Amino acid sequence: MSFIIIGSLVFDLLGGNPSTEYKQIGPFSGNIMYTLRLSLGDFSFAILNDPNKEDWEQWMFWVAWYSYVIFGTLIFLNFIIAEVSNSYEIVKINLNQLIYKERAGLIAEVEAIMLDSTR
């Protein structure tokens, strides 16, 4: 959450979101919602359509946008790797129990076949 708030502050410094989409909730909350949508992949470049923006402001916007997308992707991939590792540990812990259960089932099945064949 702090990553989204910091990103919204950076985009606010580079130029507030000019759309009237978030007019009802205020500029700070609007920037947080814009940054949240950006982190989810909803890219809107309406901020660059402002003719009053200078070249350095547009360059800074692109630098902030690229860094935000890259860091967001790294955080998301780190989360996925942690979840996969956790699932692997759970399977690894329960693997021996599952093997013994399957062996016991196979032994019971073989004994049932042997009892049927001796009758």
Backbone bond lengths (Angstrom), bond angles and torsions (degrees), N, CA, C in turn:
res aa  C-N    CA-C-N  psi(-1)  N-CA   C-N-CA  omega(-1)  CA-C   N-CA-C  phi
1 M - - - 1.443 - - 1.524 110.87 -
2 S 1.323 115.97 -36.21 1.462 118.57 179.61 1.524 110.70 -66.10
3 F 1.338 116.72 -31.16 1.459 120.56 177.66 1.531 110.71 -63.40
4 I 1.321 116.90 -38.45 1.463 121.56 179.20 1.521 110.46 -69.97
5 I 1.323 117.73 -40.96 1.471 120.44 179.79 1.525 110.25 -66.67
6 I 1.321 117.51 -43.14 1.471 120.14 178.12 1.524 110.38 -63.36
7 G 1.336 116.66 -42.41 1.465 120.00 177.07 1.511 111.94 -61.87
8 S 1.331 117.17 -39.05 1.466 119.31 179.32 1.525 111.14 -67.17
9 L 1.329 116.92 -35.26 1.474 119.29 177.12 1.521 111.75 -67.64
10 V 1.337 116.63 -38.22 1.471 119.92 177.99 1.516 110.28 -64.77
11 F 1.334 117.24 -45.45 1.461 119.49 179.81 1.523 111.80 -68.58
12 D 1.324 117.87 -27.23 1.453 120.67 175.66 1.527 110.90 -69.66
13 L 1.336 116.44 -37.54 1.462 119.57 176.91 1.522 111.85 -66.88
14 L 1.331 116.03 -36.38 1.460 119.83 -179.42 1.517 112.59 -76.59
15 G 1.285 117.34 -13.44 1.459 121.67 179.45 1.505 109.10 141.08
16 G 1.288 116.56 124.77 1.459 120.30 -178.89 1.510 111.61 -62.56
17 N 1.288 115.48 161.61 1.450 121.06 179.45 1.525 108.33 -71.37
18 P 1.344 118.70 116.39 1.464 120.24 -173.98 1.525 114.02 -77.40
19 S 1.319 118.47 -9.30 1.462 119.76 -176.78 1.525 110.44 -72.66
20 T 1.309 115.07 151.86 1.470 120.83 179.47 1.523 111.19 -90.00
21 E 1.303 115.95 11.07 1.460 121.50 -177.42 1.535 111.92 -62.65
22 Y 1.320 116.95 -36.06 1.461 121.28 -177.11 1.518 111.73 -109.77
23 K 1.304 116.92 28.91 1.459 121.57 -177.08 1.533 111.75 -63.61
24 Q 1.314 118.38 -32.81 1.461 122.23 -175.10 1.531 113.22 -75.57
25 I 1.333 118.35 -23.19 1.470 119.36 -174.91 1.524 113.29 -104.60
26 G 1.291 118.83 -1.94 1.457 121.70 176.90 1.523 112.68 96.01
27 P 1.332 116.60 162.85 1.467 119.59 -175.09 1.529 114.09 -69.39
28 F 1.338 118.17 -39.11 1.468 119.76 -178.67 1.521 110.61 -67.28
29 S 1.314 116.80 -48.69 1.469 120.35 178.04 1.526 110.77 -65.11
30 G 1.328 116.82 -34.75 1.461 120.57 177.06 1.517 111.96 -63.40
31 N 1.341 116.47 -40.42 1.464 119.60 177.20 1.531 111.36 -67.53
32 I 1.320 117.35 -36.30 1.473 120.06 176.49 1.529 109.71 -64.03
33 M 1.335 117.04 -44.05 1.468 119.80 178.77 1.534 111.00 -65.20
34 Y 1.339 117.23 -38.90 1.463 121.09 177.78 1.531 110.12 -63.06
35 T 1.324 116.97 -42.23 1.462 121.09 -179.92 1.523 111.15 -69.56
36 L 1.321 117.33 -37.26 1.461 120.75 176.17 1.525 110.47 -63.04
37 R 1.318 116.72 -43.99 1.470 119.51 177.30 1.521 110.86 -64.56
38 L 1.325 116.91 -36.79 1.463 120.91 177.51 1.517 110.68 -63.70
39 S 1.331 117.11 -40.30 1.465 120.28 -179.71 1.515 111.50 -68.71
40 L 1.319 118.18 -23.73 1.462 122.01 178.28 1.529 112.59 -89.38
41 G 1.328 117.44 -2.45 1.460 120.81 174.91 1.507 114.51 102.73
42 D 1.320 119.04 7.48 1.461 122.04 178.28 1.524 107.93 -91.48
43 F 1.331 116.41 88.09 1.458 121.32 -174.10 1.518 110.35 -86.14
44 S 1.318 115.36 120.78 1.453 121.61 177.32 1.526 107.13 -125.11
45 F 1.312 115.63 122.62 1.462 120.29 -176.99 1.524 111.30 -108.76
46 A 1.329 116.32 34.17 1.461 120.59 179.89 1.522 111.56 -65.45
47 I 1.316 117.04 -24.11 1.466 121.08 -179.16 1.528 111.26 -64.97
48 L 1.327 117.36 -25.32 1.460 120.73 -177.89 1.522 112.80 -83.14
49 N 1.317 117.86 -9.44 1.464 121.00 -179.24 1.524 112.99 -80.70
50 D 1.308 117.43 -4.52 1.458 121.54 -179.35 1.531 109.00 -72.40
51 P 1.340 118.44 118.81 1.480 119.71 -178.65 1.524 113.16 -70.30
52 N 1.322 118.28 -14.00 1.462 121.21 -179.58 1.522 112.61 -83.52
53 K 1.313 118.14 -5.22 1.462 121.46 179.81 1.522 109.71 -74.17
54 E 1.323 114.57 134.99 1.457 119.59 176.17 1.518 109.20 -86.71
55 D 1.346 115.55 168.67 1.464 120.25 -177.22 1.528 112.08 -62.34
56 W 1.334 117.45 -40.68 1.461 118.62 -178.26 1.522 111.34 -66.49
57 E 1.340 117.08 -31.49 1.460 119.25 177.50 1.527 111.38 -68.24
58 Q 1.335 116.02 -37.92 1.460 118.96 177.47 1.528 111.14 -68.28
59 W 1.329 116.34 -39.50 1.469 119.46 176.83 1.524 110.72 -63.11
60 M 1.317 116.56 -42.76 1.461 119.70 179.36 1.524 111.29 -65.34
61 F 1.334 116.92 -35.86 1.460 119.87 176.29 1.519 110.38 -61.32
62 W 1.342 117.07 -45.54 1.463 119.80 -179.33 1.520 111.94 -67.09
63 V 1.319 117.37 -37.02 1.470 120.10 176.75 1.530 109.78 -63.95
64 A 1.322 116.88 -45.63 1.462 120.65 178.84 1.531 110.51 -64.49
65 W 1.317 116.85 -40.84 1.470 120.34 -179.26 1.528 110.91 -64.26
66 Y 1.333 116.91 -47.96 1.472 119.91 179.46 1.528 111.26 -62.02
67 S 1.320 116.77 -44.87 1.469 118.53 -179.65 1.525 110.64 -65.37
68 Y 1.316 117.78 -38.29 1.455 120.82 178.99 1.525 110.83 -64.62
69 V 1.314 117.79 -43.80 1.469 121.32 179.66 1.530 110.66 -66.05
70 I 1.319 117.54 -42.47 1.468 120.42 -178.75 1.526 110.47 -67.12
71 F 1.336 118.36 -47.00 1.458 120.51 179.64 1.524 111.58 -65.74
72 G 1.314 117.34 -38.11 1.466 120.22 176.58 1.520 111.82 -62.83
73 T 1.325 116.49 -40.62 1.457 120.64 177.61 1.521 111.05 -65.83
74 L 1.322 117.35 -41.87 1.460 120.15 178.34 1.521 112.03 -62.80
75 I 1.315 116.98 -41.66 1.461 120.24 179.03 1.525 109.87 -65.07
76 F 1.330 117.41 -42.83 1.455 120.73 179.87 1.522 111.28 -65.21
77 L 1.326 117.96 -43.63 1.465 120.62 178.71 1.521 111.51 -65.70
78 N 1.326 117.74 -36.21 1.457 121.35 176.44 1.526 110.29 -62.06
79 F 1.322 116.73 -40.62 1.457 121.14 177.35 1.529 110.90 -63.73
80 I 1.308 117.82 -43.54 1.465 121.30 179.83 1.525 110.37 -63.65
81 I 1.314 117.85 -43.40 1.466 121.06 179.41 1.526 110.60 -63.07
82 A 1.318 117.88 -39.67 1.467 121.23 178.36 1.528 111.01 -64.25
83 E 1.313 117.35 -41.33 1.466 120.33 179.29 1.525 111.66 -67.52
84 V 1.328 117.25 -40.41 1.467 120.31 178.10 1.527 110.14 -65.36
85 S 1.314 117.83 -41.35 1.463 121.30 178.27 1.521 110.87 -63.14
86 N 1.327 117.42 -40.23 1.458 121.60 177.97 1.529 110.64 -63.57
87 S 1.317 117.80 -43.54 1.464 121.15 178.17 1.522 110.78 -63.57
88 Y 1.324 116.98 -40.11 1.462 120.87 178.61 1.530 110.56 -62.67
89 E 1.321 117.81 -41.26 1.466 121.19 178.61 1.520 111.40 -63.10
90 I 1.317 117.18 -40.11 1.466 120.92 179.09 1.530 110.13 -64.04
91 V 1.332 117.03 -43.73 1.462 120.89 178.69 1.525 110.23 -65.34
92 K 1.310 116.74 -41.09 1.465 121.09 -179.14 1.533 111.04 -62.97
93 I 1.329 117.46 -39.18 1.464 121.59 179.66 1.530 110.54 -67.02
94 N 1.324 117.26 -40.41 1.462 121.38 -175.94 1.522 113.60 -88.76
95 L 1.312 119.01 -0.73 1.458 121.98 -174.82 1.526 112.17 -65.00
96 N 1.318 118.62 -46.33 1.471 120.92 -179.15 1.524 111.37 -63.02
97 Q 1.320 117.27 -39.28 1.462 119.91 177.82 1.528 110.63 -63.00
98 L 1.307 116.85 -42.21 1.459 120.74 179.39 1.524 111.50 -65.46
99 I 1.327 117.64 -39.42 1.468 121.41 178.67 1.519 110.28 -63.22
100 Y 1.350 117.84 -46.36 1.465 120.67 179.77 1.533 111.13 -65.04
101 K 1.317 117.56 -35.93 1.458 120.73 178.50 1.526 110.76 -65.47
102 E 1.323 117.69 -43.45 1.464 121.56 178.39 1.531 111.08 -65.70
103 R 1.328 116.82 -40.87 1.472 120.08 177.78 1.523 110.82 -62.24
104 A 1.342 116.30 -43.32 1.463 119.92 179.27 1.524 110.70 -62.78
105 G 1.319 116.71 -39.82 1.468 120.60 177.27 1.520 111.62 -63.84
106 L 1.333 117.27 -42.46 1.466 120.89 178.37 1.529 111.75 -65.95
107 I 1.333 116.71 -39.67 1.473 120.31 178.17 1.527 109.84 -64.41
108 A 1.329 117.68 -42.95 1.466 121.15 178.61 1.523 110.72 -62.65
109 E 1.325 116.48 -38.83 1.459 120.21 179.19 1.524 111.45 -66.84
110 V 1.324 117.31 -42.25 1.470 121.42 178.73 1.528 110.10 -64.78
111 E 1.335 117.99 -42.64 1.453 120.85 179.06 1.525 111.65 -63.84
112 A 1.348 116.83 -37.13 1.461 120.45 177.08 1.518 110.91 -65.26
113 I 1.340 117.29 -39.56 1.472 121.04 177.31 1.527 110.39 -66.60
114 M 1.334 116.29 -41.14 1.463 120.11 179.96 1.530 111.44 -64.96
115 L 1.333 117.76 -39.14 1.459 121.21 178.80 1.530 110.78 -66.36
116 D 1.322 117.44 -37.82 1.459 121.58 179.01 1.525 111.27 -68.43
117 S 1.344 116.98 -35.76 1.465 119.80 -177.65 1.521 112.13 -76.91
118 T 1.345 119.33 -22.59 1.461 121.31 -179.91 1.518 111.79 -85.99
119 R 1.260 121.45 -9.96 1.469 123.83 -179.50 1.462 111.91 -83.57
